[in-house]
């Protein structure tokens, strides 16, 4: 993760169930587009934001019924009794439907203060956790 040959080694994390991935900006690099953004003084880049602990509800069209899709980053369907009953065929639902990885964010889901301990230097925070034998 820290010394990777990948340009963006953390991209696979967006594939974790319950992560909301947002990409903003253009990925175009043509001379015409570059000229346009320079003339208009607008950003010429593309960034990604991964939201880990989103609570997201949708309203069923034509009704007043709302369905919670994720609750603090957990897919609510994983806790549905029918899904859990189906998982019983293959083993322990608690194990089968659990997350293998939950990113540690101080003040959100583990000890610490997000703005003090993490935000100024996320890499230093993660390296410190690793040196203490904690998961990242």
N, CA, C and O atoms as CSV, one atom per row, in Angstrom:
chain,resi,resn,atom,element,x,y,z
A,1,UNK,N,N,0.813,-1.189,0.000
A,1,UNK,CA,C,0.000,0.000,0.000
A,1,UNK,C,C,0.862,1.259,0.000
A,1,UNK,O,O,0.511,2.245,-0.650
A,2,UNK,N,N,1.971,1.241,0.712
A,2,UNK,CA,C,2.782,2.449,0.842
A,2,UNK,C,C,3.888,2.527,-0.212
A,2,UNK,O,O,4.305,3.619,-0.598
A,3,UNK,N,N,4.355,1.378,-0.670
A,3,UNK,CA,C,5.395,1.345,-1.705
A,3,UNK,C,C,4.917,0.385,-2.782
A,3,UNK,O,O,5.452,-0.713,-2.932
A,4,UNK,N,N,3.918,0.805,-3.521
A,4,UNK,CA,C,3.275,-0.063,-4.489
A,4,UNK,C,C,3.646,0.337,-5.907
A,4,UNK,O,O,3.930,1.502,-6.186
A,5,UNK,N,N,3.641,-0.641,-6.791
A,5,UNK,CA,C,3.822,-0.332,-8.197
A,5,UNK,C,C,2.517,0.163,-8.813
A,5,UNK,O,O,2.524,0.696,-9.922
A,6,UNK,N,N,1.402,-0.005,-8.111
A,6,UNK,CA,C,0.124,0.518,-8.582
A,6,UNK,C,C,0.116,2.027,-8.414
A,6,UNK,O,O,0.674,2.551,-7.449
A,7,UNK,N,N,-0.506,2.719,-9.336
A,7,UNK,CA,C,-0.628,4.167,-9.204
A,7,UNK,C,C,-1.542,4.530,-8.040
A,7,UNK,O,O,-1.283,5.495,-7.321
A,8,UNK,N,N,-2.589,3.773,-7.859
A,8,UNK,CA,C,-3.546,4.029,-6.775
A,8,UNK,C,C,-3.826,2.709,-6.057
A,8,UNK,O,O,-4.830,2.059,-6.346
A,9,UNK,N,N,-2.959,2.301,-5.130
A,9,UNK,CA,C,-3.091,0.980,-4.521
A,9,UNK,C,C,-4.323,0.777,-3.651
A,9,UNK,O,O,-4.644,-0.359,-3.303
A,10,UNK,N,N,-5.019,1.851,-3.290
A,10,UNK,CA,C,-6.192,1.683,-2.438
A,10,UNK,C,C,-7.495,1.594,-3.237
A,10,UNK,O,O,-8.570,1.556,-2.638
A,11,UNK,N,N,-7.431,1.559,-4.558
A,11,UNK,CA,C,-8.663,1.493,-5.342
A,11,UNK,C,C,-9.516,0.258,-5.051
A,11,UNK,O,O,-10.741,0.377,-5.075
A,12,UNK,N,N,-8.949,-0.922,-4.778
A,12,UNK,CA,C,-9.814,-2.071,-4.502
A,12,UNK,C,C,-10.724,-1.885,-3.283
A,12,UNK,O,O,-11.745,-2.564,-3.172
A,13,UNK,N,N,-10.373,-0.984,-2.375
A,13,UNK,CA,C,-11.215,-0.806,-1.187
A,13,UNK,C,C,-12.612,-0.337,-1.549
A,13,UNK,O,O,-13.553,-0.552,-0.784
A,14,UNK,N,N,-12.761,0.294,-2.693
A,14,UNK,CA,C,-14.096,0.765,-3.082
A,14,UNK,C,C,-15.024,-0.389,-3.426
A,14,UNK,O,O,-16.232,-0.188,-3.550
A,15,UNK,N,N,-14.490,-1.586,-3.582
A,15,UNK,CA,C,-15.306,-2.749,-3.901
A,15,UNK,C,C,-15.889,-3.423,-2.660
A,15,UNK,O,O,-16.656,-4.379,-2.781
A,16,UNK,N,N,-15.538,-2.939,-1.479
A,16,UNK,CA,C,-16.075,-3.504,-0.246
A,16,UNK,C,C,-17.564,-3.182,-0.156
A,16,UNK,O,O,-17.985,-2.068,-0.469
A,17,UNK,N,N,-18.345,-4.148,0.265
A,17,UNK,CA,C,-19.786,-3.946,0.390
A,17,UNK,C,C,-20.071,-2.766,1.308
A,17,UNK,O,O,-19.495,-2.665,2.391
A,18,UNK,N,N,-20.945,-1.889,0.883
A,18,UNK,CA,C,-21.349,-0.753,1.699
A,18,UNK,C,C,-20.547,0.513,1.475
A,18,UNK,O,O,-20.907,1.566,2.001
A,19,UNK,N,N,-19.461,0.437,0.703
A,19,UNK,CA,C,-18.673,1.644,0.408
A,19,UNK,C,C,-19.350,2.383,-0.746
A,19,UNK,O,O,-19.700,1.786,-1.764
A,20,UNK,N,N,-19.523,3.670,-0.568
A,20,UNK,CA,C,-20.058,4.504,-1.642
A,20,UNK,C,C,-18.886,5.222,-2.295
A,20,UNK,O,O,-18.166,5.993,-1.660
A,21,UNK,N,N,-18.719,4.943,-3.572
A,21,UNK,CA,C,-17.600,5.493,-4.334
A,21,UNK,C,C,-18.110,6.617,-5.220
A,21,UNK,O,O,-19.086,6.456,-5.953
A,22,UNK,N,N,-17.434,7.760,-5.142
A,22,UNK,CA,C,-17.784,8.909,-5.983
A,22,UNK,C,C,-16.542,9.320,-6.762
A,22,UNK,O,O,-15.450,9.414,-6.203
A,23,UNK,N,N,-16.718,9.561,-8.045
A,23,UNK,CA,C,-15.637,10.087,-8.869
A,23,UNK,C,C,-16.060,11.435,-9.412
A,23,UNK,O,O,-17.144,11.569,-9.980
A,24,UNK,N,N,-15.212,12.434,-9.239
A,24,UNK,CA,C,-15.534,13.788,-9.682
A,24,UNK,C,C,-14.489,14.280,-10.670
A,24,UNK,O,O,-13.298,14.002,-10.528
A,25,UNK,N,N,-14.949,15.006,-11.662
A,25,UNK,CA,C,-14.033,15.608,-12.618
A,25,UNK,C,C,-13.847,14.733,-13.838
A,25,UNK,O,O,-14.286,13.584,-13.886
A,26,UNK,N,N,-13.189,15.307,-14.809
A,26,UNK,CA,C,-12.991,14.622,-16.075
A,26,UNK,C,C,-11.700,13.825,-16.080
A,26,UNK,O,O,-10.726,14.175,-15.413
A,27,UNK,N,N,-11.716,12.749,-16.846
A,27,UNK,CA,C,-10.514,11.944,-17.037
A,27,UNK,C,C,-9.963,12.161,-18.451
A,27,UNK,O,O,-9.047,11.460,-18.882
A,28,UNK,N,N,-10.523,13.124,-19.157
A,28,UNK,CA,C,-10.085,13.389,-20.525
A,28,UNK,C,C,-8.778,14.174,-20.508
A,28,UNK,O,O,-8.553,15.018,-19.640
A,29,UNK,N,N,-7.927,13.878,-21.479
A,29,UNK,CA,C,-6.641,14.560,-21.541
A,29,UNK,C,C,-6.313,15.034,-22.946
A,29,UNK,O,O,-5.143,15.237,-23.270
A,30,UNK,N,N,-7.317,15.213,-23.780
A,30,UNK,CA,C,-7.056,15.656,-25.151
A,30,UNK,C,C,-6.562,17.106,-25.143
A,30,UNK,O,O,-6.874,17.857,-24.219
A,31,UNK,N,N,-5.803,17.504,-26.154
A,31,UNK,CA,C,-5.340,18.900,-26.229
A,31,UNK,C,C,-6.502,19.900,-26.230
A,31,UNK,O,O,-6.407,20.972,-25.634
A,32,UNK,N,N,-7.598,19.539,-26.904
A,32,UNK,CA,C,-8.754,20.437,-26.963
A,32,UNK,C,C,-9.363,20.637,-25.577
A,32,UNK,O,O,-9.699,21.755,-25.186
A,33,UNK,N,N,-9.496,19.546,-24.851
A,33,UNK,CA,C,-10.080,19.641,-23.515
A,33,UNK,C,C,-9.151,20.408,-22.582
A,33,UNK,O,O,-9.604,21.247,-21.803
A,34,UNK,N,N,-7.868,20.125,-22.660
A,34,UNK,CA,C,-6.897,20.846,-21.824
A,34,UNK,C,C,-6.953,22.339,-22.086
A,34,UNK,O,O,-6.884,23.140,-21.153
A,35,UNK,N,N,-7.076,22.715,-23.345
A,35,UNK,CA,C,-7.182,24.135,-23.700
A,35,UNK,C,C,-8.460,24.738,-23.116
A,35,UNK,O,O,-8.443,25.844,-22.575
A,36,UNK,N,N,-9.561,24.006,-23.229
A,36,UNK,CA,C,-10.852,24.488,-22.726
A,36,UNK,C,C,-10.805,24.756,-21.230
A,36,UNK,O,O,-11.219,25.823,-20.778
A,37,UNK,N,N,-10.303,23.793,-20.454
A,37,UNK,CA,C,-10.296,23.973,-19.002
A,37,UNK,C,C,-9.340,25.090,-18.588
A,37,UNK,O,O,-9.576,25.785,-17.600
A,38,UNK,N,N,-8.269,25.256,-19.345
A,38,UNK,CA,C,-7.340,26.346,-19.043
A,38,UNK,C,C,-8.001,27.697,-19.305
A,38,UNK,O,O,-7.880,28.618,-18.497
A,39,UNK,N,N,-8.694,27.813,-20.423
A,39,UNK,CA,C,-9.395,29.062,-20.755
A,39,UNK,C,C,-10.479,29.383,-19.735
A,39,UNK,O,O,-10.653,30.540,-19.353
A,40,UNK,N,N,-11.204,28.367,-19.297
A,40,UNK,CA,C,-12.327,28.565,-18.364
A,40,UNK,C,C,-11.875,28.574,-16.907
A,40,UNK,O,O,-12.672,28.855,-16.012
A,41,UNK,N,N,-10.600,28.269,-16.664
A,41,UNK,CA,C,-10.025,28.223,-15.323
A,41,UNK,C,C,-10.799,27.269,-14.406
A,41,UNK,O,O,-11.174,27.608,-13.283
A,42,UNK,N,N,-11.017,26.076,-14.932
A,42,UNK,CA,C,-11.689,25.041,-14.148
A,42,UNK,C,C,-10.718,23.875,-13.930
A,42,UNK,O,O,-9.774,23.708,-14.702
A,43,UNK,N,N,-10.937,23.080,-12.904
A,43,UNK,CA,C,-10.013,21.978,-12.616
A,43,UNK,C,C,-9.928,20.971,-13.765
A,43,UNK,O,O,-10.921,20.683,-14.433
A,44,UNK,N,N,-8.762,20.461,-13.971
A,44,UNK,CA,C,-8.514,19.459,-15.010
A,44,UNK,C,C,-7.980,18.201,-14.345
A,44,UNK,O,O,-6.813,17.840,-14.497
A,45,UNK,N,N,-8.851,17.554,-13.614
A,45,UNK,CA,C,-8.423,16.358,-12.907
A,45,UNK,C,C,-9.633,15.507,-12.553
A,45,UNK,O,O,-10.782,15.862,-12.815
A,46,UNK,N,N,-9.326,14.387,-11.956
A,46,UNK,CA,C,-10.365,13.448,-11.553
A,46,UNK,C,C,-9.986,12.924,-10.168
A,46,UNK,O,O,-8.879,12.422,-9.976
A,47,UNK,N,N,-10.890,13.036,-9.217
A,47,UNK,CA,C,-10.602,12.542,-7.870
A,47,UNK,C,C,-11.669,11.533,-7.453
A,47,UNK,O,O,-12.783,11.520,-7.978
A,48,UNK,N,N,-11.302,10.708,-6.515
A,48,UNK,CA,C,-12.203,9.696,-5.985
A,48,UNK,C,C,-12.393,9.930,-4.496
A,48,UNK,O,O,-11.461,10.299,-3.782
A,49,UNK,N,N,-13.612,9.709,-4.048
A,49,UNK,CA,C,-13.918,9.770,-2.622
A,49,UNK,C,C,-14.630,8.474,-2.270
A,49,UNK,O,O,-15.590,8.080,-2.931
A,50,UNK,N,N,-14.153,7.822,-1.226
A,50,UNK,CA,C,-14.771,6.589,-0.760
A,50,UNK,C,C,-15.414,6.870,0.595
A,50,UNK,O,O,-14.727,7.174,1.570
A,51,UNK,N,N,-16.731,6.764,0.642
A,51,UNK,CA,C,-17.474,6.963,1.885
A,51,UNK,C,C,-17.734,5.602,2.515
A,51,UNK,O,O,-18.446,4.775,1.946
A,52,UNK,N,N,-17.154,5.370,3.693
A,52,UNK,CA,C,-17.213,4.067,4.326
A,52,UNK,C,C,-18.436,3.841,5.207
A,52,UNK,O,O,-18.930,2.716,5.289
A,53,UNK,N,N,-18.923,4.860,5.852
A,53,UNK,CA,C,-19.941,4.663,6.874
A,53,UNK,C,C,-21.237,5.395,6.536
A,53,UNK,O,O,-21.842,6.044,7.389
A,54,UNK,N,N,-21.642,5.281,5.300
A,54,UNK,CA,C,-22.834,5.967,4.809
A,54,UNK,C,C,-24.111,5.271,5.274
A,54,UNK,O,O,-24.195,4.043,5.297
A,55,UNK,N,N,-25.098,6.080,5.642
A,55,UNK,CA,C,-26.457,5.591,5.825
A,55,UNK,C,C,-27.256,6.160,4.662
A,55,UNK,O,O,-27.329,7.375,4.477
A,56,UNK,N,N,-27.850,5.271,3.884
A,56,UNK,CA,C,-28.521,5.676,2.645
A,56,UNK,C,C,-29.899,5.040,2.575
A,56,UNK,O,O,-30.043,3.822,2.679
A,57,UNK,N,N,-30.899,5.877,2.398
A,57,UNK,CA,C,-32.267,5.397,2.271
A,57,UNK,C,C,-32.826,5.835,0.932
A,57,UNK,O,O,-32.489,6.907,0.430
A,58,UNK,N,N,-33.683,5.004,0.353
A,58,UNK,CA,C,-34.353,5.348,-0.897
A,58,UNK,C,C,-35.861,5.225,-0.698
A,58,UNK,O,O,-36.343,4.379,0.055
A,59,UNK,N,N,-36.582,6.088,-1.391
A,59,UNK,CA,C,-38.037,6.046,-1.330
A,59,UNK,C,C,-38.532,5.246,-2.525
A,59,UNK,O,O,-38.146,5.512,-3.664
A,60,UNK,N,N,-39.389,4.264,-2.261
A,60,UNK,CA,C,-39.949,3.484,-3.342
A,60,UNK,C,C,-40.897,4.363,-4.148
A,60,UNK,O,O,-41.796,5.004,-3.603
A,61,UNK,N,N,-40.678,4.377,-5.437
A,61,UNK,CA,C,-41.436,5.250,-6.338
A,61,UNK,C,C,-42.945,5.079,-6.149
A,61,UNK,O,O,-43.459,3.961,-6.097
A,62,UNK,N,N,-43.629,6.199,-6.049
A,62,UNK,CA,C,-45.078,6.183,-5.938
A,62,UNK,C,C,-45.604,5.813,-4.567
A,62,UNK,O,O,-46.804,5.590,-4.405
A,63,UNK,N,N,-44.720,5.743,-3.569
A,63,UNK,CA,C,-45.162,5.379,-2.216
A,63,UNK,C,C,-44.532,6.341,-1.210
A,63,UNK,O,O,-43.698,7.179,-1.555
A,64,UNK,N,N,-44.953,6.194,0.026
A,64,UNK,CA,C,-44.306,6.894,1.130
A,64,UNK,C,C,-43.372,5.962,1.888
A,64,UNK,O,O,-42.961,6.262,3.009
A,65,UNK,N,N,-43.036,4.822,1.270
A,65,UNK,CA,C,-42.209,3.798,1.912
A,65,UNK,C,C,-40.735,4.030,1.600
A,65,UNK,O,O,-40.337,4.164,0.443
A,66,UNK,N,N,-39.945,4.072,2.657
A,66,UNK,CA,C,-38.499,4.242,2.521
A,66,UNK,C,C,-37.796,2.946,2.898
A,66,UNK,O,O,-38.225,2.245,3.815
A,67,UNK,N,N,-36.718,2.629,2.192
A,67,UNK,CA,C,-35.926,1.435,2.460
A,67,UNK,C,C,-34.490,1.873,2.732
A,67,UNK,O,O,-33.892,2.609,1.947
A,68,UNK,N,N,-33.952,1.410,3.850
A,68,UNK,CA,C,-32.566,1.723,4.187
A,68,UNK,C,C,-31.671,0.719,3.465
A,68,UNK,O,O,-31.752,-0.483,3.720
A,69,UNK,N,N,-30.821,1.205,2.570
A,69,UNK,CA,C,-29.915,0.352,1.801
A,69,UNK,C,C,-28.647,0.028,2.595
A,69,UNK,O,O,-28.193,-1.116,2.627
A,70,UNK,N,N,-28.083,1.062,3.235
A,70,UNK,CA,C,-26.917,0.878,4.087
A,70,UNK,C,C,-27.154,1.627,5.392
A,70,UNK,O,O,-27.809,2.669,5.422
A,71,UNK,N,N,-26.612,1.077,6.458
A,71,UNK,CA,C,-26.720,1.707,7.767
A,71,UNK,C,C,-25.312,1.794,8.348
A,71,UNK,O,O,-24.730,0.788,8.751
A,72,UNK,N,N,-24.782,3.002,8.383
A,72,UNK,CA,C,-23.412,3.236,8.857
A,72,UNK,C,C,-22.419,2.353,8.100
A,72,UNK,O,O,-21.467,1.831,8.679
A,73,UNK,N,N,-22.658,2.196,6.801
A,73,UNK,CA,C,-21.747,1.448,5.947
A,73,UNK,C,C,-22.021,-0.035,5.817
A,73,UNK,O,O,-21.355,-0.715,5.038
A,74,UNK,N,N,-22.968,-0.545,6.547
A,74,UNK,CA,C,-23.289,-1.980,6.448
A,74,UNK,C,C,-24.502,-2.163,5.545
A,74,UNK,O,O,-25.524,-1.497,5.714
A,75,UNK,N,N,-24.374,-3.078,4.583
A,75,UNK,CA,C,-25.514,-3.404,3.739
A,75,UNK,C,C,-26.610,-4.003,4.608
A,75,UNK,O,O,-26.401,-5.025,5.262
A,76,UNK,N,N,-27.761,-3.378,4.614
A,76,UNK,CA,C,-28.846,-3.858,5.472
A,76,UNK,C,C,-29.377,-5.206,5.006
A,76,UNK,O,O,-29.930,-5.961,5.806
A,77,UNK,N,N,-29.219,-5.519,3.723
A,77,UNK,CA,C,-29.695,-6.813,3.221
A,77,UNK,C,C,-28.973,-7.976,3.892
A,77,UNK,O,O,-29.513,-9.080,3.956
A,78,UNK,N,N,-27.756,-7.743,4.395
A,78,UNK,CA,C,-27.021,-8.814,5.066
A,78,UNK,C,C,-27.667,-9.218,6.389
A,78,UNK,O,O,-27.377,-10.286,6.927
A,79,UNK,N,N,-28.533,-8.367,6.903
A,79,UNK,CA,C,-29.212,-8.661,8.168
A,79,UNK,C,C,-30.667,-9.068,7.968
A,79,UNK,O,O,-31.393,-9.289,8.938
A,80,UNK,N,N,-31.088,-9.165,6.720
A,80,UNK,CA,C,-32.453,-9.575,6.406
A,80,UNK,C,C,-32.641,-11.044,6.820
A,80,UNK,O,O,-31.807,-11.888,6.493
A,81,UNK,N,N,-33.729,-11.350,7.535
A,81,UNK,CA,C,-33.947,-12.732,7.997
A,81,UNK,C,C,-33.923,-13.767,6.861
A,81,UNK,O,O,-33.428,-14.878,7.054
A,82,UNK,N,N,-34.446,-13.417,5.693
A,82,UNK,CA,C,-34.451,-14.375,4.573
A,82,UNK,C,C,-33.025,-14.641,4.079
A,82,UNK,O,O,-32.683,-15.776,3.748
A,83,UNK,N,N,-32.208,-13.611,4.031
A,83,UNK,CA,C,-30.818,-13.769,3.598
A,83,UNK,C,C,-30.042,-14.591,4.626
A,83,UNK,O,O,-29.277,-15.486,4.267
A,84,UNK,N,N,-30.245,-14.282,5.897
A,84,UNK,CA,C,-29.543,-15.012,6.955
A,84,UNK,C,C,-29.966,-16.488,6.968
A,84,UNK,O,O,-29.139,-17.375,7.182
A,85,UNK,N,N,-31.240,-16.737,6.740
A,85,UNK,CA,C,-31.737,-18.116,6.693
A,85,UNK,C,C,-31.113,-18.863,5.510
A,85,UNK,O,O,-30.736,-20.027,5.640
A,86,UNK,N,N,-31.005,-18.207,4.380
A,86,UNK,CA,C,-30.373,-18.817,3.206
A,86,UNK,C,C,-28.897,-19.123,3.493
A,86,UNK,O,O,-28.395,-20.185,3.125
A,87,UNK,N,N,-28.213,-18.191,4.149
A,87,UNK,CA,C,-26.793,-18.381,4.467
A,87,UNK,C,C,-26.579,-19.582,5.387
A,87,UNK,O,O,-25.514,-20.199,5.361
A,88,UNK,N,N,-27.583,-19.917,6.199
A,88,UNK,CA,C,-27.485,-21.073,7.096
A,88,UNK,C,C,-27.162,-22.363,6.347
A,88,UNK,O,O,-26.543,-23.269,6.906
A,89,UNK,N,N,-27.576,-22.448,5.089
A,89,UNK,CA,C,-27.307,-23.651,4.283
A,89,UNK,C,C,-25.806,-23.873,4.093
A,89,UNK,O,O,-25.362,-24.993,3.840
A,90,UNK,N,N,-25.030,-22.793,4.218
A,90,UNK,CA,C,-23.605,-22.859,3.892
A,90,UNK,C,C,-22.695,-22.680,5.101
A,90,UNK,O,O,-21.474,-22.788,4.985
A,91,UNK,N,N,-23.287,-22.408,6.259
A,91,UNK,CA,C,-22.484,-22.233,7.465
A,91,UNK,C,C,-23.111,-21.218,8.399
A,91,UNK,O,O,-24.318,-20.978,8.363
A,92,UNK,N,N,-22.283,-20.632,9.225
A,92,UNK,CA,C,-22.710,-19.659,10.225
A,92,UNK,C,C,-22.965,-18.301,9.563
A,92,UNK,O,O,-22.028,-17.693,9.044
A,93,UNK,N,N,-24.212,-17.809,9.568
A,93,UNK,CA,C,-24.508,-16.517,8.942
A,93,UNK,C,C,-23.691,-15.369,9.519
A,93,UNK,O,O,-23.313,-14.452,8.789
A,94,UNK,N,N,-23.413,-15.406,10.823
A,94,UNK,CA,C,-22.609,-14.337,11.415
A,94,UNK,C,C,-21.230,-14.274,10.778
A,94,UNK,O,O,-20.684,-13.191,10.569
A,95,UNK,N,N,-20.675,-15.429,10.471
A,95,UNK,CA,C,-19.348,-15.471,9.841
A,95,UNK,C,C,-19.437,-15.171,8.344
A,95,UNK,O,O,-18.664,-14.370,7.817
A,96,UNK,N,N,-20.374,-15.814,7.670
A,96,UNK,CA,C,-20.490,-15.650,6.221
A,96,UNK,C,C,-20.880,-14.241,5.799
A,96,UNK,O,O,-20.459,-13.771,4.742
A,97,UNK,N,N,-21.677,-13.569,6.614
A,97,UNK,CA,C,-22.190,-12.248,6.243
A,97,UNK,C,C,-21.469,-11.111,6.968
A,97,UNK,O,O,-21.940,-9.974,6.979
A,98,UNK,N,N,-20.337,-11.427,7.563
A,98,UNK,CA,C,-19.566,-10.382,8.242
A,98,UNK,C,C,-18.581,-9.756,7.263
A,98,UNK,O,O,-18.300,-10.317,6.204
A,99,UNK,N,N,-18.072,-8.615,7.620
A,99,UNK,CA,C,-17.067,-7.947,6.801
A,99,UNK,C,C,-15.682,-8.434,7.195
A,99,UNK,O,O,-15.373,-8.559,8.380
A,100,UNK,N,N,-14.855,-8.707,6.201
A,100,UNK,CA,C,-13.469,-9.088,6.465
A,100,UNK,C,C,-12.633,-7.869,6.847
A,100,UNK,O,O,-11.650,-7.985,7.580
A,101,UNK,N,N,-13.031,-6.702,6.345
A,101,UNK,CA,C,-12.231,-5.496,6.563
A,101,UNK,C,C,-13.142,-4.300,6.822
A,101,UNK,O,O,-14.055,-4.018,6.047
A,102,UNK,N,N,-12.885,-3.620,7.898
A,102,UNK,CA,C,-13.544,-2.351,8.216
A,102,UNK,C,C,-12.426,-1.363,8.515
A,102,UNK,O,O,-11.674,-1.562,9.469
A,103,UNK,N,N,-12.300,-0.304,7.723
A,103,UNK,CA,C,-11.192,0.630,7.915
A,103,UNK,C,C,-11.282,1.335,9.264
A,103,UNK,O,O,-12.356,1.794,9.652
A,104,UNK,N,N,-10.164,1.425,9.978
A,104,UNK,CA,C,-10.180,2.118,11.273
A,104,UNK,C,C,-10.095,3.628,11.083
A,104,UNK,O,O,-9.122,4.131,10.522
A,105,UNK,N,N,-11.093,4.336,11.540
A,105,UNK,CA,C,-11.085,5.800,11.489
A,105,UNK,C,C,-11.306,6.315,12.906
A,105,UNK,O,O,-12.392,6.166,13.465
A,106,UNK,N,N,-10.267,6.924,13.487
A,106,UNK,CA,C,-10.374,7.369,14.882
A,106,UNK,C,C,-11.522,8.347,15.082
A,106,UNK,O,O,-11.745,9.254,14.281
A,107,UNK,N,N,-12.232,8.133,16.162
A,107,UNK,CA,C,-13.366,8.987,16.481
A,107,UNK,C,C,-14.629,8.597,15.738
A,107,UNK,O,O,-15.706,9.119,16.025
A,108,UNK,N,N,-14.505,7.678,14.781
A,108,UNK,CA,C,-15.671,7.206,14.037
A,108,UNK,C,C,-16.005,5.782,14.466
A,108,UNK,O,O,-17.125,5.503,14.895
A,109,UNK,N,N,-15.030,4.885,14.348
A,109,UNK,CA,C,-15.284,3.497,14.737
A,109,UNK,C,C,-14.148,2.885,15.558
A,109,UNK,O,O,-14.121,1.675,15.784
A,110,UNK,N,N,-13.221,3.716,15.997
A,110,UNK,CA,C,-12.170,3.243,16.899
A,110,UNK,C,C,-11.691,4.425,17.748
A,110,UNK,O,O,-12.107,5.566,17.549
A,111,UNK,N,N,-10.805,4.117,18.700
A,111,UNK,CA,C,-10.344,5.141,19.632
A,111,UNK,C,C,-9.608,6.256,18.877
A,111,UNK,O,O,-9.024,6.035,17.815
A,112,UNK,N,N,-9.656,7.452,19.456
A,112,UNK,CA,C,-8.918,8.579,18.896
A,112,UNK,C,C,-9.813,9.698,18.398
A,112,UNK,O,O,-11.037,9.657,18.521
A,113,UNK,N,N,-9.158,10.697,17.833
A,113,UNK,CA,C,-9.818,11.895,17.325
A,113,UNK,C,C,-9.494,12.022,15.839
A,113,UNK,O,O,-8.328,12.136,15.461
A,114,UNK,N,N,-10.511,12.003,15.011
A,114,UNK,CA,C,-10.319,12.018,13.558
A,114,UNK,C,C,-9.477,13.214,13.113
A,114,UNK,O,O,-8.495,13.044,12.390
A,115,UNK,N,N,-9.852,14.410,13.535
A,115,UNK,CA,C,-9.172,15.623,13.075
A,115,UNK,C,C,-7.747,15.718,13.609
A,115,UNK,O,O,-6.873,16.269,12.940
A,116,UNK,N,N,-7.506,15.196,14.786
A,116,UNK,CA,C,-6.178,15.289,15.397
A,116,UNK,C,C,-5.279,14.120,14.979
A,116,UNK,O,O,-4.120,14.320,14.616
A,117,UNK,N,N,-5.822,12.907,15.033
A,117,UNK,CA,C,-5.009,11.718,14.846
A,117,UNK,C,C,-4.901,11.238,13.395
A,117,UNK,O,O,-3.904,10.617,13.023
A,118,UNK,N,N,-5.900,11.515,12.589
A,118,UNK,CA,C,-5.953,10.925,11.245
A,118,UNK,C,C,-5.852,11.956,10.126
A,118,UNK,O,O,-4.991,11.840,9.254
A,119,UNK,N,N,-6.710,12.946,10.143
A,119,UNK,CA,C,-6.825,13.880,9.018
A,119,UNK,C,C,-5.513,14.553,8.605
A,119,UNK,O,O,-5.264,14.679,7.406
A,120,UNK,N,N,-4.669,14.989,9.533
A,120,UNK,CA,C,-3.443,15.674,9.109
A,120,UNK,C,C,-2.480,14.783,8.309
A,120,UNK,O,O,-1.756,15.274,7.443
A,121,UNK,N,N,-2.473,13.462,8.602
A,121,UNK,CA,C,-1.533,12.565,7.924
A,121,UNK,C,C,-2.030,11.120,8.028
A,121,UNK,O,O,-1.572,10.372,8.892
A,122,UNK,N,N,-2.963,10.721,7.157
A,122,UNK,CA,C,-3.519,9.370,7.233
A,122,UNK,C,C,-2.465,8.272,7.122
A,122,UNK,O,O,-2.572,7.252,7.801
A,123,UNK,N,N,-1.458,8.459,6.285
A,123,UNK,CA,C,-0.435,7.429,6.117
A,123,UNK,C,C,0.330,7.212,7.423
A,123,UNK,O,O,0.579,6.070,7.810
A,124,UNK,N,N,0.704,8.293,8.103
A,124,UNK,CA,C,1.413,8.158,9.378
A,124,UNK,C,C,0.540,7.429,10.396
A,124,UNK,O,O,1.034,6.594,11.152
A,125,UNK,N,N,-0.746,7.739,10.418
A,125,UNK,CA,C,-1.665,7.066,11.340
A,125,UNK,C,C,-1.703,5.569,11.056
A,125,UNK,O,O,-1.602,4.759,11.978
A,126,UNK,N,N,-1.849,5.197,9.782
A,126,UNK,CA,C,-1.927,3.788,9.417
A,126,UNK,C,C,-0.622,3.063,9.713
A,126,UNK,O,O,-0.643,1.932,10.197
A,127,UNK,N,N,0.507,3.692,9.433
A,127,UNK,CA,C,1.807,3.075,9.734
A,127,UNK,C,C,1.990,2.881,11.236
A,127,UNK,O,O,2.542,1.870,11.671
A,128,UNK,N,N,1.527,3.847,12.029
A,128,UNK,CA,C,1.617,3.719,13.490
A,128,UNK,C,C,0.779,2.532,13.969
A,128,UNK,O,O,1.227,1.755,14.813
A,129,UNK,N,N,-0.422,2.393,13.440
A,129,UNK,CA,C,-1.271,1.251,13.811
A,129,UNK,C,C,-0.597,-0.063,13.452
A,129,UNK,O,O,-0.623,-1.018,14.228
A,130,UNK,N,N,0.007,-0.103,12.267
A,130,UNK,CA,C,0.693,-1.331,11.851
A,130,UNK,C,C,1.841,-1.665,12.794
A,130,UNK,O,O,2.030,-2.825,13.161
A,131,UNK,N,N,2.623,-0.634,13.194
A,131,UNK,CA,C,3.755,-0.888,14.089
A,131,UNK,C,C,3.290,-1.352,15.461
A,131,UNK,O,O,4.046,-2.007,16.179
A,132,UNK,N,N,2.043,-1.021,15.841
A,132,UNK,CA,C,1.474,-1.462,17.104
A,132,UNK,C,C,0.777,-2.832,16.970
A,132,UNK,O,O,0.210,-3.346,17.934
A,133,UNK,N,N,0.830,-3.404,15.767
A,133,UNK,CA,C,0.217,-4.719,15.533
A,133,UNK,C,C,-1.285,-4.656,15.365
A,133,UNK,O,O,-1.964,-5.674,15.500
A,134,UNK,N,N,-1.820,-3.477,15.071
A,134,UNK,CA,C,-3.264,-3.326,14.872
A,134,UNK,C,C,-3.583,-3.390,13.392
A,134,UNK,O,O,-2.721,-3.134,12.552
A,135,UNK,N,N,-4.816,-3.730,13.075
A,135,UNK,CA,C,-5.229,-3.818,11.665
A,135,UNK,C,C,-5.416,-2.425,11.085
A,135,UNK,O,O,-5.708,-1.462,11.794
A,136,UNK,N,N,-5.238,-2.353,9.777
A,136,UNK,CA,C,-5.510,-1.087,9.071
A,136,UNK,C,C,-6.509,-1.328,7.979
A,136,UNK,O,O,-6.878,-0.398,7.263
